[in-house]
Amino acid sequence: MKIVVAGASGLIGRRLSKALVGSGHALISLTTGTIAPGAKPDPLFKRVQWDGRTVGEWRHHLEGSSVVINLSGQSLSSGRWTAARKQVLIASRLNSTRALVEAMRTQKEKPSVFINASAVGYYGPVASGEVAEDHPPGSDFLAMLCAQWEKEALAASYLGVRTVVVRSGVVLDTEGGALQRLLLPFRFFVGGPLGNGAQWMPWIHREDQVRAILHAIDEARISGPVNLVAPDAVTMAEFSKALGRVLHRPSLVTVPAFVLRALLGEMASVVLTGQRAIPQKLIQSGFRFLHPTLPEALSSLLTPPSPSN
């Protein structure tokens, strides 16, 4: 297939792009970065310039595409959520999504599938009970951001394009994201839960994150929101204990909530609250996790391979 990806340079985008090209698909990567002139052409991977905001000449590269994937958006954890920063976070998601939907509208033959990123933050803090895809949205900033983002994406469904919004949990990856940041204090014997540790921490292994997106592309029964989380729901305290066991380190040093709020401001709510999100749609559609339990998932990422005999 010909597949267009916006946000292919991010942590998940890089892994997903590698998997798609490795499967023989032709990939068009929409990038806001500089494209070096004279780069050797690759028949399966082409970078195309766009501004991430408006429909331009890049829309012609959607012609003949089967799938459009949007992973664009400024990092939520790259600074305090000031009023100005919030506008950047909102604009980077809404503008890119709106531009892609408008570009699809101009195509005589529309793509079959549109995959758009989102997050389980859509639900806001939920102290108890399982949270499936039909749970109502929360009312905090992240929930409202996700709701607006998804609304822009779901406009593609009115064009006859099967649209999937993937509500991701914490993606476990040693090369970036939350796990990478938690590793350093644990390795210096000062690791432990954030806040009181009772908050839910929905997670997913990086391999299953990519596999679930590929599954959503191939599985025609999937549309609308899909929780990309592992079935093994854990609290922050349980996550910290499991991480400590894998690293052979204690999980005793608690970071109080007031310290996190002083350091991070409103953004602290991301780690101090959570929800017990469950992968209901993935399971119902027959998806099988490679890493369904947290201890195994952490071990696969952090345990050095045994030396060959």
Backbone bond lengths (Angstrom), bond angles and torsions (degrees), N, CA, C in turn:
res aa  C-N    CA-C-N  psi(-1)  N-CA   C-N-CA  omega(-1)  CA-C   N-CA-C  phi
1 M - - - 1.458 - - 1.523 110.82 -
2 K 1.318 115.28 158.24 1.456 121.54 169.72 1.520 107.14 -96.04
3 I 1.334 116.32 123.60 1.460 121.76 -173.81 1.521 109.56 -127.17
4 V 1.324 116.12 131.40 1.463 122.16 178.23 1.520 108.35 -103.95
5 V 1.343 116.83 129.05 1.465 121.51 -178.92 1.519 109.50 -126.17
6 A 1.317 116.43 125.93 1.464 122.02 170.36 1.525 107.09 -104.59
7 G 1.328 116.79 130.76 1.458 120.20 -176.24 1.514 112.90 90.18
8 A 1.326 116.70 27.24 1.466 120.84 -177.72 1.525 113.04 -73.03
9 S 1.345 117.50 -12.17 1.463 119.57 -178.07 1.520 112.81 -88.56
10 G 1.323 118.18 -6.82 1.458 120.93 178.34 1.515 111.81 -75.56
11 L 1.326 115.39 176.02 1.465 120.87 -175.80 1.525 111.85 -58.01
12 I 1.328 117.08 -49.97 1.459 120.74 178.83 1.521 110.25 -74.24
13 G 1.326 116.80 -38.72 1.457 120.66 -179.36 1.517 112.92 -58.61
14 R 1.323 116.73 -39.66 1.474 120.24 -179.88 1.528 110.44 -65.45
15 R 1.320 116.30 -44.53 1.468 119.63 -178.41 1.530 110.84 -68.96
16 L 1.326 116.05 -39.89 1.459 119.62 179.31 1.523 110.58 -65.91
17 S 1.326 117.21 -43.15 1.469 121.01 179.84 1.525 111.16 -61.15
18 K 1.312 115.63 -42.38 1.471 120.09 178.72 1.517 110.58 -60.86
19 A 1.346 116.65 -41.99 1.461 120.71 -179.87 1.522 111.22 -66.72
20 L 1.327 116.83 -39.81 1.462 120.25 -178.98 1.526 111.31 -67.13
21 V 1.330 116.36 -46.73 1.466 120.07 179.48 1.527 109.99 -65.63
22 G 1.341 116.17 -38.15 1.459 120.14 178.46 1.512 113.10 -63.22
23 S 1.332 115.77 -23.44 1.463 120.44 177.85 1.519 112.52 -90.38
24 G 1.338 116.78 3.24 1.457 120.93 175.65 1.512 115.31 92.24
25 H 1.344 118.05 8.16 1.464 120.07 178.46 1.527 110.41 -81.07
26 A 1.327 116.27 149.41 1.465 121.92 175.33 1.522 107.75 -88.62
27 L 1.334 116.58 124.88 1.459 121.62 -172.32 1.523 111.07 -113.08
28 I 1.348 115.59 130.01 1.457 122.45 170.97 1.519 106.73 -107.51
29 S 1.335 117.17 116.50 1.453 121.82 -178.89 1.526 109.39 -101.05
30 L 1.330 117.00 113.86 1.456 121.41 175.89 1.522 108.28 -81.80
31 T 1.323 116.99 122.42 1.455 120.41 -174.75 1.518 111.35 -130.95
32 T 1.325 116.42 142.25 1.462 121.43 173.36 1.517 110.66 -91.37
33 G 1.314 116.98 -4.06 1.459 121.07 179.13 1.518 112.17 -82.15
34 T 1.320 114.54 177.31 1.459 121.15 179.57 1.522 110.44 -81.23
35 I 1.308 115.60 134.28 1.462 121.25 177.28 1.523 108.53 -99.91
36 A 1.309 116.36 119.58 1.464 120.86 -178.02 1.518 110.30 -64.70
37 P 1.343 117.83 130.27 1.464 119.68 178.60 1.529 111.19 -70.00
38 G 1.304 115.12 147.74 1.460 120.62 175.85 1.509 114.70 76.57
39 A 1.328 116.82 13.78 1.467 119.22 178.60 1.529 109.61 -64.93
40 K 1.317 115.37 144.12 1.460 120.24 -179.52 1.518 109.88 -64.75
41 P 1.332 118.20 124.91 1.474 119.96 -177.94 1.521 112.01 -66.90
42 D 1.316 115.18 143.30 1.459 122.62 177.14 1.526 106.90 -120.08
43 P 1.332 118.32 120.67 1.473 119.82 -177.17 1.526 113.83 -62.53
44 L 1.340 117.59 -18.98 1.459 120.35 -177.89 1.525 113.42 -108.90
45 F 1.329 118.05 -1.86 1.464 119.60 -178.82 1.530 109.88 -148.35
46 K 1.315 115.43 116.07 1.464 120.57 -179.34 1.519 109.70 -129.42
47 R 1.319 117.26 131.39 1.458 122.20 177.21 1.521 108.98 -95.69
48 V 1.325 115.84 134.35 1.461 122.70 -178.55 1.531 108.57 -129.05
49 Q 1.325 116.22 133.99 1.462 121.39 -178.43 1.529 111.76 -76.18
50 W 1.338 115.84 138.00 1.463 121.70 168.58 1.517 108.27 -149.48
51 D 1.330 117.28 164.64 1.463 118.85 -178.76 1.520 112.73 -95.56
52 G 1.339 117.05 -3.30 1.448 120.19 179.01 1.514 114.35 73.23
53 R 1.346 116.28 10.88 1.464 119.24 -176.24 1.526 113.67 -133.98
54 T 1.322 116.19 -36.82 1.456 119.52 -171.61 1.527 111.06 -128.72
55 V 1.315 115.10 159.00 1.462 120.95 176.66 1.520 108.54 -79.64
56 G 1.334 115.83 126.03 1.459 121.02 -179.66 1.518 111.12 -135.22
57 E 1.309 115.21 -158.55 1.464 119.99 -179.19 1.524 112.72 -61.24
58 W 1.309 115.57 -22.38 1.467 119.34 -179.73 1.531 112.33 -60.20
59 R 1.340 116.55 -20.75 1.471 119.37 -177.25 1.524 112.17 -61.50
60 H 1.343 116.36 -25.82 1.463 119.20 -179.97 1.530 111.94 -65.41
61 H 1.336 116.00 -21.88 1.466 119.23 179.47 1.524 111.65 -75.42
62 L 1.332 117.55 -8.76 1.456 120.29 174.81 1.521 111.91 -79.48
63 E 1.336 116.57 -14.88 1.466 120.18 -178.73 1.530 109.95 -60.63
64 G 1.306 115.47 127.07 1.461 120.38 179.14 1.510 114.49 80.66
65 S 1.337 117.20 4.36 1.467 118.78 -179.62 1.527 110.39 -80.61
66 S 1.310 115.98 144.33 1.459 121.72 177.52 1.519 111.75 -93.13
67 V 1.332 115.62 -31.69 1.461 121.24 -174.01 1.529 109.63 -137.55
68 V 1.325 115.93 139.36 1.461 122.63 170.92 1.524 107.26 -121.34
69 I 1.331 116.20 130.86 1.466 121.70 -178.72 1.522 108.70 -124.19
70 N 1.312 116.91 129.28 1.459 121.13 179.56 1.525 110.73 -118.73
71 L 1.331 115.55 111.67 1.460 122.65 177.19 1.517 110.88 -116.29
72 S 1.341 117.30 17.67 1.451 122.09 -174.97 1.523 111.74 -71.73
73 G 1.326 115.12 155.09 1.459 120.70 174.99 1.516 111.79 146.78
74 Q 1.320 116.52 134.94 1.458 120.89 176.67 1.528 110.26 -62.88
75 S 1.330 116.03 147.26 1.456 121.19 -177.64 1.529 111.33 -61.60
76 L 1.322 115.93 132.39 1.464 120.98 178.35 1.517 112.51 -70.45
77 S 1.331 116.99 -23.49 1.465 120.87 -173.23 1.517 113.84 -105.20
78 S 1.333 117.93 16.95 1.468 120.38 -175.65 1.522 113.54 -92.94
79 G 1.316 118.62 8.17 1.456 120.63 177.64 1.513 111.14 171.92
80 R 1.331 116.43 164.33 1.461 121.23 178.66 1.526 110.11 -61.28
81 W 1.311 115.70 148.01 1.458 120.79 -178.22 1.532 110.75 -83.38
82 T 1.305 115.59 69.49 1.453 119.67 172.14 1.529 108.66 -71.30
83 A 1.335 116.86 169.59 1.462 119.66 178.78 1.522 110.88 -58.42
84 A 1.343 116.38 -40.92 1.467 120.31 -179.87 1.523 110.86 -67.57
85 R 1.336 116.33 -40.64 1.459 120.03 -179.05 1.520 110.72 -65.88
86 K 1.317 117.19 -38.53 1.461 120.49 178.26 1.529 110.82 -60.04
87 Q 1.313 116.91 -40.08 1.459 119.53 179.48 1.521 111.55 -64.78
88 V 1.339 116.68 -35.66 1.467 120.59 176.80 1.527 110.34 -65.74
89 L 1.324 116.64 -44.19 1.468 121.41 179.76 1.524 111.13 -61.71
90 I 1.333 115.62 -42.33 1.467 120.13 179.92 1.523 110.42 -67.69
91 A 1.338 116.77 -50.75 1.462 120.71 -175.04 1.522 112.25 -62.46
92 S 1.333 117.42 -39.41 1.468 120.11 -176.96 1.523 111.45 -64.76
93 R 1.321 117.13 -26.82 1.461 120.78 179.77 1.525 112.10 -90.79
94 L 1.317 115.99 -49.19 1.459 119.32 -175.68 1.528 112.19 -68.71
95 N 1.331 116.63 -42.28 1.463 119.09 -177.39 1.524 112.43 -66.25
96 S 1.332 116.77 -42.41 1.464 119.50 -179.45 1.523 110.80 -66.12
97 T 1.337 116.27 -41.08 1.469 120.18 -179.34 1.522 110.69 -66.76
98 R 1.328 115.37 -44.19 1.469 119.91 179.94 1.530 110.56 -61.74
99 A 1.336 117.28 -41.07 1.466 120.95 -179.42 1.526 110.94 -64.14
100 L 1.332 117.04 -40.73 1.457 119.99 179.97 1.528 111.37 -66.01
101 V 1.326 116.95 -41.42 1.466 120.10 179.04 1.524 110.28 -65.15
102 E 1.330 117.02 -41.33 1.461 120.12 178.30 1.528 111.10 -64.81
103 A 1.331 116.65 -37.93 1.467 120.28 177.65 1.521 110.77 -64.58
104 M 1.330 116.85 -38.66 1.464 120.21 177.07 1.530 110.52 -65.53
105 R 1.325 116.32 -34.47 1.457 120.39 -179.76 1.528 111.45 -62.48
106 T 1.354 117.03 -29.36 1.464 120.53 -178.20 1.520 113.02 -79.85
107 Q 1.333 117.38 -10.51 1.459 120.84 -176.12 1.525 111.22 -83.39
108 K 1.318 115.69 133.95 1.463 119.49 176.99 1.523 110.24 -64.20
109 E 1.337 115.67 -44.33 1.465 120.85 175.27 1.521 107.65 -108.55
110 K 1.311 115.81 114.04 1.465 121.54 -175.97 1.527 110.50 -77.83
111 P 1.329 117.36 153.40 1.472 119.61 171.47 1.520 110.46 -60.13
112 S 1.306 115.83 157.64 1.467 120.21 178.81 1.520 111.67 -77.99
113 V 1.332 115.86 -34.74 1.470 120.67 -172.44 1.522 110.51 -136.92
114 F 1.327 115.61 140.12 1.464 122.58 171.53 1.520 107.52 -123.97
115 I 1.344 116.10 119.59 1.457 122.08 177.60 1.524 107.82 -107.55
116 N 1.324 117.24 124.20 1.467 120.24 -179.75 1.525 109.91 -125.28
117 A 1.315 115.58 138.85 1.461 120.57 -179.18 1.520 111.08 -71.58
118 S 1.322 115.69 153.23 1.456 124.18 170.97 1.532 105.44 -158.67
119 A 1.318 117.32 -164.06 1.462 120.09 -177.94 1.523 110.23 -151.28
120 V 1.339 115.70 157.90 1.456 119.56 176.81 1.520 110.88 -67.66
121 G 1.320 116.95 -9.52 1.452 120.35 172.40 1.515 112.11 -60.10
122 Y 1.325 117.33 -13.52 1.461 122.98 175.38 1.535 110.92 -53.50
123 Y 1.335 116.36 -34.15 1.453 120.53 -174.33 1.529 113.30 -82.58
124 G 1.343 116.59 -14.06 1.448 119.11 -174.91 1.524 110.87 69.40
125 P 1.328 117.59 -174.97 1.469 120.18 178.35 1.529 111.57 -67.90
126 V 1.347 115.61 128.77 1.464 121.57 175.66 1.523 106.45 -131.99
127 A 1.306 117.20 109.54 1.460 121.20 -171.28 1.524 113.19 -70.84
128 S 1.324 117.27 -34.85 1.468 118.93 -176.43 1.521 110.29 -146.67
129 G 1.329 114.66 160.30 1.459 120.41 179.04 1.519 112.12 89.72
130 E 1.331 115.42 149.71 1.460 120.72 178.73 1.527 110.47 -73.58
131 V 1.313 114.99 145.69 1.463 121.15 -177.63 1.524 109.11 -119.55
132 A 1.331 115.98 101.68 1.459 121.83 175.77 1.521 109.39 -93.64
133 E 1.325 115.93 -178.83 1.461 121.00 -172.62 1.528 114.18 -65.91
134 D 1.332 117.32 -18.21 1.462 119.38 -179.28 1.533 112.84 -90.67
135 H 1.324 117.01 5.41 1.470 120.54 179.08 1.533 109.41 -70.04
136 P 1.331 118.57 140.72 1.471 119.90 -178.76 1.524 112.28 -67.97
137 P 1.333 117.16 159.75 1.462 120.69 -179.56 1.517 112.07 -72.71
138 G 1.326 115.25 159.73 1.454 120.86 175.51 1.514 110.94 -82.81
139 S 1.332 116.22 -170.23 1.465 120.82 -176.84 1.519 113.40 -124.38
140 D 1.347 118.07 2.68 1.460 119.45 178.31 1.525 110.19 -82.06
141 F 1.342 116.57 179.64 1.469 120.20 -174.92 1.519 112.11 -60.56
142 L 1.343 117.68 -47.68 1.461 119.70 -176.44 1.527 111.02 -63.79
143 A 1.330 116.77 -39.45 1.464 119.95 178.85 1.524 110.86 -62.87
144 M 1.321 116.43 -44.39 1.465 119.85 -179.71 1.531 111.02 -67.04
145 L 1.337 116.68 -35.99 1.461 120.20 176.42 1.523 110.61 -62.59
146 C 1.333 116.90 -47.77 1.467 120.55 179.95 1.529 111.41 -62.51
147 A 1.336 116.84 -40.15 1.458 120.34 -179.44 1.529 111.00 -63.41
148 Q 1.329 117.72 -43.16 1.465 120.76 177.54 1.524 110.92 -65.28
149 W 1.312 115.92 -41.48 1.463 122.24 -179.47 1.526 110.36 -61.16
150 E 1.320 115.94 -46.95 1.464 120.17 -179.55 1.529 111.61 -66.01
151 K 1.316 116.61 -36.15 1.468 119.56 178.78 1.520 110.89 -60.44
152 E 1.338 116.96 -42.36 1.468 120.86 177.50 1.524 110.45 -62.92
153 A 1.342 116.80 -41.99 1.464 120.55 -178.33 1.521 111.90 -67.18
154 L 1.333 116.59 -42.68 1.460 120.11 -175.80 1.518 112.75 -69.56
155 A 1.331 117.76 -9.63 1.463 120.44 173.50 1.523 110.73 -62.12
156 A 1.343 117.22 -24.74 1.465 120.83 178.73 1.521 111.42 -65.65
157 S 1.323 117.37 -26.59 1.463 119.70 -179.39 1.529 111.00 -65.35
158 Y 1.343 117.87 -26.76 1.465 120.84 177.88 1.525 111.83 -73.76
159 L 1.337 115.98 -11.08 1.472 120.68 175.36 1.529 110.76 -91.52
160 G 1.327 116.89 1.49 1.457 120.61 -177.37 1.510 113.56 86.67
161 V 1.331 116.68 14.58 1.469 121.61 179.88 1.526 108.78 -98.04
162 R 1.323 117.14 125.11 1.472 119.40 175.92 1.520 108.63 -63.80
163 T 1.325 116.13 119.84 1.452 121.30 -172.04 1.522 110.60 -115.54
164 V 1.329 115.11 130.99 1.463 122.06 -179.91 1.524 108.63 -125.16
165 V 1.330 117.44 127.50 1.463 120.62 172.59 1.519 107.61 -107.93
166 V 1.317 115.67 121.12 1.468 121.07 -174.41 1.529 108.98 -96.32
167 R 1.326 115.09 109.51 1.457 121.53 -179.77 1.523 108.81 -88.33
168 S 1.324 115.12 97.57 1.464 120.98 -173.42 1.518 111.69 -83.92
169 G 1.334 114.46 144.48 1.448 121.20 168.72 1.522 108.74 -89.40
170 V 1.325 117.14 -158.82 1.460 122.03 176.59 1.524 108.54 -72.27
171 V 1.312 116.94 117.14 1.461 121.14 -179.65 1.520 108.91 -85.29
172 L 1.318 116.65 119.12 1.468 121.11 -179.06 1.525 109.69 -80.36
173 D 1.333 114.73 114.26 1.454 121.37 -178.99 1.518 107.49 -151.90
174 T 1.317 117.00 130.87 1.463 120.49 -178.45 1.524 112.80 -76.42
175 E 1.319 117.75 -9.78 1.464 120.82 -177.68 1.529 113.41 -97.57
176 G 1.324 117.11 2.97 1.453 119.48 179.16 1.513 110.73 172.80
177 G 1.330 115.96 174.19 1.453 120.53 177.15 1.515 113.23 80.83
178 A 1.325 115.92 -165.38 1.458 122.44 -172.20 1.527 112.71 -63.79
179 L 1.335 117.59 -41.60 1.460 119.53 -176.88 1.523 111.08 -61.91
180 Q 1.303 117.55 -44.08 1.462 120.39 179.99 1.528 110.76 -58.58
181 R 1.326 117.39 -38.99 1.460 120.73 -178.95 1.519 112.29 -72.05
182 L 1.321 117.31 -29.95 1.460 120.73 -179.77 1.525 112.48 -78.59
183 L 1.322 117.52 -21.69 1.461 120.15 -174.37 1.521 112.90 -64.98
184 L 1.332 117.81 -41.22 1.467 120.80 -174.00 1.524 112.56 -59.71
185 P 1.338 120.02 -52.52 1.470 117.53 179.44 1.528 113.15 -61.17
186 F 1.321 118.05 -35.92 1.460 119.67 178.79 1.519 110.67 -65.15
187 R 1.320 116.78 -39.80 1.465 119.25 -178.74 1.525 112.08 -68.90
188 F 1.337 116.63 -20.30 1.463 120.74 175.86 1.530 111.72 -101.14
189 F 1.348 115.78 17.52 1.460 122.94 174.55 1.526 113.10 65.77
190 V 1.322 118.37 25.34 1.465 120.70 178.35 1.527 110.01 -125.91
191 G 1.328 116.60 29.20 1.452 120.30 179.86 1.508 112.32 -87.10
192 G 1.319 114.82 159.20 1.442 120.23 178.47 1.506 110.84 171.04
193 P 1.323 117.82 178.81 1.462 121.01 -177.10 1.521 112.91 -70.06
194 L 1.319 114.94 154.76 1.453 122.09 175.90 1.519 108.26 -96.08
195 G 1.327 117.21 132.66 1.452 120.32 -176.68 1.518 110.39 71.10
196 N 1.328 117.20 -149.16 1.471 119.67 -178.26 1.523 112.66 -82.45
197 G 1.331 117.44 -6.15 1.465 121.23 176.20 1.506 114.95 81.60
198 A 1.338 117.74 -4.85 1.463 120.33 -176.28 1.523 112.81 -84.10
199 Q 1.336 116.84 -12.49 1.462 119.99 -177.13 1.534 110.74 -71.83
200 W 1.343 115.05 144.78 1.463 120.47 179.17 1.519 110.29 -72.46
201 M 1.334 115.85 145.44 1.460 121.70 -179.93 1.526 109.31 -129.77
202 P 1.319 117.88 86.11 1.466 120.37 177.89 1.528 110.20 -66.99
203 W 1.313 116.98 132.46 1.461 121.55 -174.05 1.520 109.76 -137.48
204 I 1.342 115.23 166.71 1.463 121.54 173.86 1.524 108.41 -156.24
205 H 1.310 116.60 140.88 1.470 122.01 177.55 1.527 109.24 -69.80
206 R 1.318 116.91 146.14 1.469 121.24 -176.76 1.527 112.47 -57.97
207 E 1.327 117.30 -35.49 1.468 119.54 178.57 1.522 111.26 -66.21
208 D 1.333 116.15 -43.20 1.456 119.69 179.83 1.529 111.74 -70.07
209 Q 1.320 116.97 -29.17 1.467 119.74 175.48 1.528 110.41 -60.17
210 V 1.325 116.26 -49.31 1.465 120.99 179.69 1.526 110.33 -66.48
211 R 1.331 116.73 -44.61 1.469 120.27 -179.02 1.525 111.53 -62.47
212 A 1.322 116.72 -36.55 1.467 119.92 -179.83 1.524 111.24 -67.95
213 I 1.322 117.39 -36.80 1.463 120.10 176.69 1.526 110.30 -66.63
214 L 1.320 116.74 -42.33 1.469 120.43 176.88 1.531 110.43 -62.80
215 H 1.315 116.25 -37.88 1.467 121.33 177.82 1.530 110.19 -63.67
216 A 1.328 116.61 -41.63 1.468 120.65 179.60 1.524 111.64 -65.17
217 I 1.324 116.07 -31.42 1.468 119.99 176.59 1.531 110.15 -67.61
218 D 1.304 116.49 -44.67 1.464 121.39 -172.59 1.524 113.88 -82.71
219 E 1.324 116.77 -27.04 1.462 120.42 -172.62 1.530 110.70 -91.78
220 A 1.331 115.92 104.88 1.463 121.25 -174.61 1.522 113.18 -66.54
221 R 1.332 117.49 -17.33 1.467 119.56 -179.68 1.523 112.60 -77.29
222 I 1.326 117.22 -12.79 1.459 120.34 -176.48 1.519 110.37 -92.29
223 S 1.326 116.62 128.21 1.457 122.36 172.50 1.518 108.25 -154.39
224 G 1.328 116.21 164.55 1.459 120.75 -178.76 1.517 111.25 73.32
225 P 1.337 117.59 -155.73 1.469 120.75 -176.73 1.522 112.55 -73.87
226 V 1.332 115.49 142.57 1.463 122.39 177.07 1.530 108.19 -137.55
227 N 1.328 116.61 124.41 1.465 120.57 176.99 1.523 109.95 -76.22
228 L 1.326 116.63 118.76 1.458 121.46 175.01 1.527 108.14 -98.04
229 V 1.324 114.33 82.23 1.464 122.38 179.82 1.519 107.72 -141.95
230 A 1.324 116.55 155.88 1.464 121.46 176.34 1.525 109.74 -76.44
231 P 1.323 118.03 156.65 1.471 120.79 -179.82 1.524 113.66 -74.47
232 D 1.325 118.16 -11.67 1.466 122.70 -177.37 1.528 109.50 -89.68
233 A 1.333 117.06 85.50 1.462 121.27 -177.86 1.528 110.63 -71.66
234 V 1.335 116.69 134.68 1.467 121.28 -179.60 1.524 109.86 -137.79
235 T 1.331 115.20 158.78 1.457 120.73 171.95 1.526 108.68 -89.78
236 M 1.318 115.87 169.40 1.459 120.25 177.07 1.526 111.21 -59.53
237 A 1.337 117.40 -40.02 1.464 120.50 178.80 1.521 111.05 -63.56
238 E 1.326 116.82 -42.83 1.463 120.50 178.73 1.524 110.95 -65.76
239 F 1.315 116.84 -39.37 1.471 120.42 177.89 1.527 109.95 -61.86
240 S 1.334 116.98 -45.09 1.460 120.85 -178.51 1.518 111.66 -63.71
241 K 1.332 116.82 -40.82 1.470 119.87 178.08 1.529 111.16 -63.52
242 A 1.328 116.24 -42.67 1.463 119.94 179.65 1.518 110.78 -64.31
243 L 1.329 116.84 -40.75 1.461 120.50 178.92 1.521 110.33 -65.24
244 G 1.325 116.72 -42.33 1.459 120.29 178.12 1.518 112.20 -60.87
245 R 1.342 116.77 -41.11 1.476 119.77 179.69 1.515 111.48 -63.80
246 V 1.320 117.21 -42.37 1.466 120.08 -179.36 1.533 110.75 -65.82
247 L 1.332 116.24 -37.32 1.468 120.74 -178.57 1.531 112.63 -88.10
248 H 1.350 117.02 -3.41 1.469 121.94 -176.28 1.522 110.69 57.84
249 R 1.324 114.36 47.64 1.458 122.07 179.81 1.524 108.83 -133.46
250 P 1.329 117.36 154.16 1.464 119.29 176.29 1.523 111.36 -73.01
251 S 1.317 115.78 159.60 1.467 121.82 175.63 1.517 107.64 -125.75
252 L 1.327 115.02 73.38 1.459 120.84 -169.57 1.524 114.39 -120.63
253 V 1.313 117.89 -23.37 1.457 120.66 -172.26 1.523 109.63 -88.55
254 T 1.305 116.50 101.27 1.462 121.82 -179.90 1.524 110.29 -82.74
255 V 1.313 116.25 135.88 1.464 121.08 174.59 1.523 107.07 -96.76
256 P 1.335 118.64 110.72 1.469 120.69 -176.11 1.522 112.58 -61.56
257 A 1.319 114.62 151.25 1.461 120.48 -178.63 1.520 112.10 -59.35
258 F 1.359 117.34 -38.82 1.464 118.84 -176.40 1.534 111.44 -67.21
259 V 1.343 116.85 -28.97 1.465 119.87 177.13 1.526 110.16 -68.60
260 L 1.331 115.80 -44.51 1.458 119.85 179.13 1.519 111.41 -63.35
261 R 1.322 116.75 -40.19 1.469 119.24 179.38 1.522 110.81 -66.68
262 A 1.338 116.55 -36.02 1.458 119.50 177.97 1.526 111.45 -66.73
263 L 1.322 115.72 -36.94 1.465 120.55 -178.36 1.527 112.40 -79.25
264 L 1.332 116.57 -41.20 1.462 121.31 -168.92 1.522 114.04 -109.11
265 G 1.321 117.27 -15.21 1.456 118.68 -175.93 1.517 111.14 68.60
266 E 1.328 116.11 -141.81 1.465 121.29 -177.13 1.518 112.30 -61.84
267 M 1.343 117.01 -27.51 1.458 120.89 -179.46 1.527 112.05 -62.27
268 A 1.341 118.00 -19.92 1.461 121.10 178.72 1.521 111.73 -60.60
269 S 1.319 117.10 -23.53 1.467 120.03 -179.39 1.520 112.36 -60.36
270 V 1.339 117.03 -25.97 1.465 120.76 -179.44 1.523 111.22 -62.24
271 V 1.338 117.10 -37.64 1.467 120.08 -177.24 1.526 112.56 -99.29
272 L 1.322 117.81 -16.57 1.459 120.51 -178.16 1.529 113.00 -91.87
273 T 1.318 116.21 -12.67 1.463 120.54 177.78 1.526 108.97 -130.61
274 G 1.310 116.36 166.57 1.460 119.60 179.16 1.506 110.54 -169.82
275 Q 1.290 115.22 -165.37 1.461 121.92 179.60 1.529 109.25 -155.65
276 R 1.329 115.40 149.32 1.465 119.68 -178.80 1.531 108.40 -86.66
277 A 1.324 115.13 69.42 1.463 120.18 -179.30 1.524 110.08 -69.02
278 I 1.317 116.10 140.85 1.465 121.57 179.35 1.530 109.24 -123.65
279 P 1.341 117.01 147.16 1.467 120.94 -177.62 1.528 112.48 -84.86
280 Q 1.307 117.24 59.40 1.464 121.15 -172.22 1.524 112.10 -60.39
281 K 1.328 117.48 -48.63 1.462 119.78 -177.16 1.523 111.88 -67.52
282 L 1.320 116.93 -38.97 1.467 119.26 178.69 1.528 110.54 -60.80
283 I 1.319 116.33 -47.70 1.459 120.20 -178.47 1.524 110.98 -64.40
284 Q 1.330 117.00 -43.46 1.465 120.14 -179.63 1.525 112.36 -64.08
285 S 1.334 116.57 -26.74 1.467 119.90 -179.19 1.523 112.75 -89.81
286 G 1.333 117.10 3.74 1.460 120.53 175.19 1.514 115.60 92.63
287 F 1.328 118.48 9.40 1.464 120.32 179.56 1.529 110.23 -68.99
288 R 1.327 115.68 136.97 1.463 121.46 178.26 1.524 109.56 -115.84
289 F 1.308 116.10 123.67 1.459 121.72 -179.66 1.525 110.83 -76.08
290 L 1.322 115.79 137.30 1.459 120.31 171.83 1.523 110.26 -77.96
291 H 1.333 115.73 -30.30 1.468 121.38 -176.68 1.535 109.03 -130.41
292 P 1.329 117.65 77.04 1.463 120.32 -174.31 1.525 114.86 -80.88
293 T 1.356 117.77 -20.56 1.466 120.06 -177.08 1.527 110.29 -115.15
294 L 1.319 115.56 146.92 1.463 120.19 -174.72 1.530 113.54 -64.51
295 P 1.337 120.85 -47.47 1.469 119.07 -179.25 1.524 112.61 -56.25
296 E 1.326 116.46 -43.33 1.473 119.40 -179.82 1.523 110.78 -67.54
297 A 1.327 116.45 -40.62 1.461 120.50 -178.98 1.526 110.90 -62.23
298 L 1.331 116.96 -45.33 1.468 120.54 179.03 1.521 110.94 -66.17
299 S 1.320 116.55 -40.16 1.469 119.77 178.79 1.522 111.45 -61.95
300 S 1.328 116.82 -40.63 1.463 120.09 -179.06 1.528 111.55 -64.15
301 L 1.325 116.61 -28.11 1.459 120.81 -178.74 1.521 113.17 -90.16
302 L 1.332 116.94 -30.15 1.466 119.94 -168.13 1.520 115.35 -115.86
303 T 1.323 118.32 -13.33 1.467 120.12 -179.37 1.519 109.25 -88.13
304 P 1.338 117.87 122.28 1.469 119.82 179.27 1.525 110.61 -60.49
305 P 1.320 117.40 143.75 1.475 119.48 177.85 1.520 111.51 -64.45
306 S 1.309 115.57 145.14 1.450 120.29 178.61 1.514 110.06 -66.96
307 P 1.341 117.85 138.79 1.459 119.43 178.14 1.516 110.66 -63.50
308 S 1.314 115.17 140.39 1.460 119.58 179.77 1.517 110.28 -71.60
309 N 1.311 113.87 147.02 1.456 119.23 -179.36 1.525 109.45 -78.63
